[in-house]
């Protein structure tokens, strides 16, 4: 019996060591980026992002927990606007604050997640005119601490978060092109 427990302990220790080695090879920062072309001027798209009250009409995260509690603070929109949420395990809890918003080309948001995992990232939306359309890019980037890199051994963050960004950008496109 002792031999079996010892073998299991050794196998478990080796598995943990392999995961930690793989995690150590991951970069200590991450970035997820998606873009879409919208047949609308930046001036029509910008207010949909710059005002957190508008996010319910396009953000994929707004519908993952219908009972999610939202609070708004700071300015109504633009620099200083604050949005906080508290929801189930699908959305967790966190806070966003617009740090920079040179209309109608870019919005920079400080994004803090508190649960289910703590994270402090930056989200950026850029709107670049291209003839009668606008290229809209949604980027989230930040540090990848050890726990995040361990998760990345098993989960592809770019695919997971990127799918949500694609849905959000498609919603934004549909709304802006009305």
ChimeraX commands (.cxc) that place a marker at each C-alpha (Angstrom):
marker #1 position 0.00,0.00,0.00 radius 0.5
marker #1 position 2.81,2.40,0.91 radius 0.5
marker #1 position 4.45,1.69,-2.45 radius 0.5
marker #1 position 1.26,2.64,-4.34 radius 0.5
marker #1 position 0.92,5.91,-2.40 radius 0.5
marker #1 position 4.59,6.71,-3.05 radius 0.5
marker #1 position 4.17,6.06,-6.80 radius 0.5
marker #1 position 1.05,8.25,-6.91 radius 0.5
marker #1 position 2.89,11.03,-5.03 radius 0.5
marker #1 position 5.85,10.88,-7.44 radius 0.5
marker #1 position 3.58,10.92,-10.51 radius 0.5
marker #1 position 1.61,13.85,-9.06 radius 0.5
marker #1 position 4.83,15.77,-8.28 radius 0.5
marker #1 position 6.07,15.19,-11.84 radius 0.5
marker #1 position 2.74,16.36,-13.29 radius 0.5
marker #1 position 2.82,19.53,-11.18 radius 0.5
marker #1 position 6.44,20.18,-12.18 radius 0.5
marker #1 position 5.56,19.79,-15.87 radius 0.5
marker #1 position 2.64,22.23,-15.57 radius 0.5
marker #1 position 4.84,24.77,-13.77 radius 0.5
marker #1 position 7.58,24.42,-16.38 radius 0.5
marker #1 position 5.06,24.89,-19.19 radius 0.5
marker #1 position 3.59,27.92,-17.36 radius 0.5
marker #1 position 7.06,29.42,-17.00 radius 0.5
marker #1 position 7.44,29.35,-20.79 radius 0.5
marker #1 position 4.33,31.54,-21.26 radius 0.5
marker #1 position 4.84,35.31,-21.64 radius 0.5
marker #1 position 4.36,37.48,-18.56 radius 0.5
marker #1 position 1.91,39.72,-20.46 radius 0.5
marker #1 position -1.07,38.97,-22.66 radius 0.5
marker #1 position -3.06,40.72,-25.37 radius 0.5
marker #1 position -6.33,39.82,-27.05 radius 0.5
marker #1 position -7.29,41.83,-30.13 radius 0.5
marker #1 position -10.20,41.67,-32.55 radius 0.5
marker #1 position -11.28,44.10,-35.29 radius 0.5
marker #1 position -14.26,44.67,-37.54 radius 0.5
marker #1 position -15.18,47.08,-40.32 radius 0.5
marker #1 position -18.33,49.10,-39.65 radius 0.5
marker #1 position -20.12,51.02,-42.40 radius 0.5
marker #1 position -20.59,54.08,-40.22 radius 0.5
marker #1 position -18.47,57.09,-39.29 radius 0.5
marker #1 position -16.45,57.00,-36.05 radius 0.5
marker #1 position -18.73,59.74,-34.66 radius 0.5
marker #1 position -21.64,57.28,-34.66 radius 0.5
marker #1 position -19.66,54.43,-33.06 radius 0.5
marker #1 position -17.73,56.40,-30.43 radius 0.5
marker #1 position -20.72,57.33,-28.18 radius 0.5
marker #1 position -21.81,53.68,-27.99 radius 0.5
marker #1 position -18.51,52.83,-26.30 radius 0.5
marker #1 position -17.78,56.11,-24.50 radius 0.5
marker #1 position -21.00,55.90,-22.46 radius 0.5
marker #1 position -21.17,52.80,-20.22 radius 0.5
marker #1 position -24.98,53.13,-20.16 radius 0.5
marker #1 position -24.91,52.14,-23.87 radius 0.5
marker #1 position -22.97,48.91,-23.31 radius 0.5
marker #1 position -26.17,46.97,-22.59 radius 0.5
marker #1 position -27.11,47.32,-26.26 radius 0.5
marker #1 position -23.95,45.65,-27.61 radius 0.5
marker #1 position -21.59,44.15,-24.99 radius 0.5
marker #1 position -21.70,40.34,-24.85 radius 0.5
marker #1 position -20.96,40.45,-21.12 radius 0.5
marker #1 position -24.17,42.31,-20.32 radius 0.5
marker #1 position -26.34,39.26,-21.04 radius 0.5
marker #1 position -24.32,36.47,-19.42 radius 0.5
marker #1 position -26.03,37.09,-16.06 radius 0.5
marker #1 position -29.50,38.68,-16.28 radius 0.5
marker #1 position -29.43,39.38,-12.52 radius 0.5
marker #1 position -26.07,41.19,-12.64 radius 0.5
marker #1 position -25.97,44.33,-10.47 radius 0.5
marker #1 position -24.55,47.43,-12.17 radius 0.5
marker #1 position -23.49,50.76,-10.74 radius 0.5
marker #1 position -22.40,53.87,-12.59 radius 0.5
marker #1 position -20.32,56.71,-11.21 radius 0.5
marker #1 position -18.05,59.56,-12.09 radius 0.5
marker #1 position -18.93,61.47,-15.23 radius 0.5
marker #1 position -21.86,60.47,-17.44 radius 0.5
marker #1 position -19.45,59.48,-20.23 radius 0.5
marker #1 position -15.88,59.99,-21.31 radius 0.5
marker #1 position -12.88,60.42,-19.03 radius 0.5
marker #1 position -13.86,59.69,-15.43 radius 0.5
marker #1 position -16.92,57.56,-16.25 radius 0.5
marker #1 position -17.06,54.49,-14.00 radius 0.5
marker #1 position -18.97,51.25,-14.34 radius 0.5
marker #1 position -18.94,48.46,-11.76 radius 0.5
marker #1 position -20.64,45.09,-11.84 radius 0.5
marker #1 position -21.31,42.18,-9.55 radius 0.5
marker #1 position -22.73,38.97,-10.92 radius 0.5
marker #1 position -22.66,35.20,-10.89 radius 0.5
marker #1 position -19.64,33.03,-11.63 radius 0.5
marker #1 position -19.99,33.72,-15.37 radius 0.5
marker #1 position -19.32,37.45,-15.02 radius 0.5
marker #1 position -17.77,37.79,-11.56 radius 0.5
marker #1 position -17.27,41.29,-10.26 radius 0.5
marker #1 position -15.18,44.21,-11.37 radius 0.5
marker #1 position -14.87,47.84,-12.30 radius 0.5
marker #1 position -14.08,49.88,-15.41 radius 0.5
marker #1 position -13.03,53.51,-15.65 radius 0.5
marker #1 position -12.44,55.53,-18.80 radius 0.5
marker #1 position -8.94,57.00,-18.59 radius 0.5
marker #1 position -8.64,58.61,-22.01 radius 0.5
marker #1 position -11.19,59.31,-24.76 radius 0.5
marker #1 position -9.98,61.51,-27.60 radius 0.5
marker #1 position -13.18,61.68,-29.68 radius 0.5
marker #1 position -13.91,60.03,-32.00 radius 0.5
marker #1 position -10.80,57.89,-32.41 radius 0.5
marker #1 position -9.88,56.08,-29.18 radius 0.5
marker #1 position -11.15,55.07,-25.74 radius 0.5
marker #1 position -8.81,53.68,-23.06 radius 0.5
marker #1 position -10.37,51.88,-20.10 radius 0.5
marker #1 position -8.81,50.70,-16.86 radius 0.5
marker #1 position -10.34,47.27,-16.29 radius 0.5
marker #1 position -10.18,45.66,-12.84 radius 0.5
marker #1 position -11.53,42.17,-12.18 radius 0.5
marker #1 position -12.07,41.19,-8.55 radius 0.5
marker #1 position -13.78,37.80,-8.83 radius 0.5
marker #1 position -13.59,34.98,-9.79 radius 0.5
marker #1 position -9.93,35.90,-10.45 radius 0.5
marker #1 position -8.22,39.17,-9.71 radius 0.5
marker #1 position -6.80,40.96,-12.73 radius 0.5
marker #1 position -5.84,44.50,-13.65 radius 0.5
marker #1 position -5.84,45.15,-17.38 radius 0.5
marker #1 position -6.36,47.83,-19.98 radius 0.5
marker #1 position -9.02,47.77,-22.68 radius 0.5
marker #1 position -8.66,49.97,-25.75 radius 0.5
marker #1 position -11.09,50.71,-28.54 radius 0.5
marker #1 position -9.75,52.42,-31.63 radius 0.5
marker #1 position -11.83,53.76,-34.50 radius 0.5
marker #1 position -9.98,54.49,-37.74 radius 0.5
marker #1 position -11.95,55.94,-40.69 radius 0.5
marker #1 position -11.54,54.05,-43.96 radius 0.5
marker #1 position -13.53,55.81,-46.66 radius 0.5
marker #1 position -17.23,55.43,-45.82 radius 0.5
marker #1 position -16.46,52.84,-43.13 radius 0.5
marker #1 position -14.56,52.62,-39.84 radius 0.5
marker #1 position -12.15,49.97,-38.65 radius 0.5
marker #1 position -12.98,49.28,-34.99 radius 0.5
marker #1 position -10.43,47.40,-32.87 radius 0.5
marker #1 position -11.05,46.03,-29.38 radius 0.5
marker #1 position -7.85,45.25,-27.49 radius 0.5
marker #1 position -7.36,44.03,-23.94 radius 0.5
marker #1 position -3.86,43.70,-22.54 radius 0.5
marker #1 position -2.18,43.35,-19.19 radius 0.5
marker #1 position 0.15,41.35,-17.01 radius 0.5
marker #1 position -0.02,37.57,-16.85 radius 0.5
marker #1 position 0.95,36.55,-13.31 radius 0.5
marker #1 position 1.93,32.95,-12.57 radius 0.5
marker #1 position -1.65,31.78,-11.89 radius 0.5
marker #1 position -2.76,33.20,-15.24 radius 0.5
marker #1 position 0.10,31.43,-17.02 radius 0.5
marker #1 position -0.81,28.15,-15.29 radius 0.5
marker #1 position -4.38,28.58,-16.59 radius 0.5
marker #1 position -3.00,29.26,-20.07 radius 0.5
marker #1 position -1.42,25.80,-20.08 radius 0.5
marker #1 position -4.99,24.43,-20.21 radius 0.5
marker #1 position -7.03,27.32,-21.71 radius 0.5
marker #1 position -6.37,29.47,-24.76 radius 0.5
marker #1 position -7.24,32.97,-23.50 radius 0.5
marker #1 position -7.12,34.47,-26.98 radius 0.5
marker #1 position -9.78,32.07,-28.23 radius 0.5
marker #1 position -11.92,32.32,-25.09 radius 0.5
marker #1 position -11.93,36.12,-24.77 radius 0.5
marker #1 position -11.65,36.67,-28.52 radius 0.5
marker #1 position -14.99,34.96,-29.15 radius 0.5
marker #1 position -16.68,37.42,-26.81 radius 0.5
marker #1 position -14.94,40.35,-28.52 radius 0.5
marker #1 position -16.13,39.09,-31.92 radius 0.5
marker #1 position -19.74,38.90,-30.67 radius 0.5
marker #1 position -19.49,42.38,-29.12 radius 0.5
marker #1 position -18.01,43.91,-32.26 radius 0.5
marker #1 position -20.69,42.27,-34.44 radius 0.5
marker #1 position -23.37,43.70,-32.10 radius 0.5
marker #1 position -21.70,47.12,-32.24 radius 0.5
marker #1 position -21.60,46.93,-36.06 radius 0.5
marker #1 position -25.29,46.01,-36.27 radius 0.5
marker #1 position -26.23,48.86,-33.94 radius 0.5
marker #1 position -24.06,51.52,-35.61 radius 0.5
marker #1 position -25.15,50.58,-39.13 radius 0.5
marker #1 position -28.89,51.00,-38.34 radius 0.5
marker link #1:1,2 radius 0.2
marker link #1:2,3 radius 0.2
marker link #1:3,4 radius 0.2
marker link #1:4,5 radius 0.2
marker link #1:5,6 radius 0.2
marker link #1:6,7 radius 0.2
marker link #1:7,8 radius 0.2
marker link #1:8,9 radius 0.2
marker link #1:9,10 radius 0.2
marker link #1:10,11 radius 0.2
marker link #1:11,12 radius 0.2
marker link #1:12,13 radius 0.2
marker link #1:13,14 radius 0.2
marker link #1:14,15 radius 0.2
marker link #1:15,16 radius 0.2
marker link #1:16,17 radius 0.2
marker link #1:17,18 radius 0.2
marker link #1:18,19 radius 0.2
marker link #1:19,20 radius 0.2
marker link #1:20,21 radius 0.2
marker link #1:21,22 radius 0.2
marker link #1:22,23 radius 0.2
marker link #1:23,24 radius 0.2
marker link #1:24,25 radius 0.2
marker link #1:25,26 radius 0.2
marker link #1:26,27 radius 0.2
marker link #1:27,28 radius 0.2
marker link #1:28,29 radius 0.2
marker link #1:29,30 radius 0.2
marker link #1:30,31 radius 0.2
marker link #1:31,32 radius 0.2
marker link #1:32,33 radius 0.2
marker link #1:33,34 radius 0.2
marker link #1:34,35 radius 0.2
marker link #1:35,36 radius 0.2
marker link #1:36,37 radius 0.2
marker link #1:37,38 radius 0.2
marker link #1:38,39 radius 0.2
marker link #1:39,40 radius 0.2
marker link #1:40,41 radius 0.2
marker link #1:41,42 radius 0.2
marker link #1:42,43 radius 0.2
marker link #1:43,44 radius 0.2
marker link #1:44,45 radius 0.2
marker link #1:45,46 radius 0.2
marker link #1:46,47 radius 0.2
marker link #1:47,48 radius 0.2
marker link #1:48,49 radius 0.2
marker link #1:49,50 radius 0.2
marker link #1:50,51 radius 0.2
marker link #1:51,52 radius 0.2
marker link #1:52,53 radius 0.2
marker link #1:53,54 radius 0.2
marker link #1:54,55 radius 0.2
marker link #1:55,56 radius 0.2
marker link #1:56,57 radius 0.2
marker link #1:57,58 radius 0.2
marker link #1:58,59 radius 0.2
marker link #1:59,60 radius 0.2
marker link #1:60,61 radius 0.2
marker link #1:61,62 radius 0.2
marker link #1:62,63 radius 0.2
marker link #1:63,64 radius 0.2
marker link #1:64,65 radius 0.2
marker link #1:65,66 radius 0.2
marker link #1:66,67 radius 0.2
marker link #1:67,68 radius 0.2
marker link #1:68,69 radius 0.2
marker link #1:69,70 radius 0.2
marker link #1:70,71 radius 0.2
marker link #1:71,72 radius 0.2
marker link #1:72,73 radius 0.2
marker link #1:73,74 radius 0.2
marker link #1:74,75 radius 0.2
marker link #1:75,76 radius 0.2
marker link #1:76,77 radius 0.2
marker link #1:77,78 radius 0.2
marker link #1:78,79 radius 0.2
marker link #1:79,80 radius 0.2
marker link #1:80,81 radius 0.2
marker link #1:81,82 radius 0.2
marker link #1:82,83 radius 0.2
marker link #1:83,84 radius 0.2
marker link #1:84,85 radius 0.2
marker link #1:85,86 radius 0.2
marker link #1:86,87 radius 0.2
marker link #1:87,88 radius 0.2
marker link #1:88,89 radius 0.2
marker link #1:89,90 radius 0.2
marker link #1:90,91 radius 0.2
marker link #1:91,92 radius 0.2
marker link #1:92,93 radius 0.2
marker link #1:93,94 radius 0.2
marker link #1:94,95 radius 0.2
marker link #1:95,96 radius 0.2
marker link #1:96,97 radius 0.2
marker link #1:97,98 radius 0.2
marker link #1:98,99 radius 0.2
marker link #1:99,100 radius 0.2
marker link #1:100,101 radius 0.2
marker link #1:101,102 radius 0.2
marker link #1:102,103 radius 0.2
marker link #1:103,104 radius 0.2
marker link #1:104,105 radius 0.2
marker link #1:105,106 radius 0.2
marker link #1:106,107 radius 0.2
marker link #1:107,108 radius 0.2
marker link #1:108,109 radius 0.2
marker link #1:109,110 radius 0.2
marker link #1:110,111 radius 0.2
marker link #1:111,112 radius 0.2
marker link #1:112,113 radius 0.2
marker link #1:113,114 radius 0.2
marker link #1:114,115 radius 0.2
marker link #1:115,116 radius 0.2
marker link #1:116,117 radius 0.2
marker link #1:117,118 radius 0.2
marker link #1:118,119 radius 0.2
marker link #1:119,120 radius 0.2
marker link #1:120,121 radius 0.2
marker link #1:121,122 radius 0.2
marker link #1:122,123 radius 0.2
marker link #1:123,124 radius 0.2
marker link #1:124,125 radius 0.2
marker link #1:125,126 radius 0.2
marker link #1:126,127 radius 0.2
marker link #1:127,128 radius 0.2
marker link #1:128,129 radius 0.2
marker link #1:129,130 radius 0.2
marker link #1:130,131 radius 0.2
marker link #1:131,132 radius 0.2
marker link #1:132,133 radius 0.2
marker link #1:133,134 radius 0.2
marker link #1:134,135 radius 0.2
marker link #1:135,136 radius 0.2
marker link #1:136,137 radius 0.2
marker link #1:137,138 radius 0.2
marker link #1:138,139 radius 0.2
marker link #1:139,140 radius 0.2
marker link #1:140,141 radius 0.2
marker link #1:141,142 radius 0.2
marker link #1:142,143 radius 0.2
marker link #1:143,144 radius 0.2
marker link #1:144,145 radius 0.2
marker link #1:145,146 radius 0.2
marker link #1:146,147 radius 0.2
marker link #1:147,148 radius 0.2
marker link #1:148,149 radius 0.2
marker link #1:149,150 radius 0.2
marker link #1:150,151 radius 0.2
marker link #1:151,152 radius 0.2
marker link #1:152,153 radius 0.2
marker link #1:153,154 radius 0.2
marker link #1:154,155 radius 0.2
marker link #1:155,156 radius 0.2
marker link #1:156,157 radius 0.2
marker link #1:157,158 radius 0.2
marker link #1:158,159 radius 0.2
marker link #1:159,160 radius 0.2
marker link #1:160,161 radius 0.2
marker link #1:161,162 radius 0.2
marker link #1:162,163 radius 0.2
marker link #1:163,164 radius 0.2
marker link #1:164,165 radius 0.2
marker link #1:165,166 radius 0.2
marker link #1:166,167 radius 0.2
marker link #1:167,168 radius 0.2
marker link #1:168,169 radius 0.2
marker link #1:169,170 radius 0.2
marker link #1:170,171 radius 0.2
marker link #1:171,172 radius 0.2
marker link #1:172,173 radius 0.2
marker link #1:173,174 radius 0.2
marker link #1:174,175 radius 0.2
marker link #1:175,176 radius 0.2
marker link #1:176,177 radius 0.2
marker link #1:177,178 radius 0.2
view
